[in-house]
């Protein structure tokens, strides 16, 4: 994918080095990580490494997360899309600036990501991997047609009371579920 994808209010484009500072600012904002604060970036190298993983996904699978801009202002407001987990499932993920939460952008982005994942490889399931107390992300998954298929303690989470949910667009095999739990 080289051309931008346009939704009614968003422009999804390939991330560039010029996006790093803004994506780092989003990734380091504690308001963006209220549901999993230990994943908050503290060094720009974490964000640069994440962007390099996206590029490898695009090169190997033809799909990876995008930089997300508001079409009316061209402001970079986040990132998101689908990446392949364990060679088995497309993982739908996103992170938006806290100043842009609650406007339906995540749902708009999720619909576009689902469409692109199905174009890239319709035989691979699309999943959303989230923590149970993140009800906003669960609502987005449900709005785009994903259903809860698995619930388990969140291995490795510093809070042992946190549960991990897997939403999917179809039933998952054991191998797909294992890949979704990476």
Helices and strands as residue ranges (DSSP letters): E 5-6, E 10-13, G 17-19, H 20-28, G 30-33, G 37-39, H 44-61, E 66-70, E 76-85, E 89-96, G 98-100, H 105-121, E 125-131, H 135-143, E 147-153, E 163-168, H 174-180
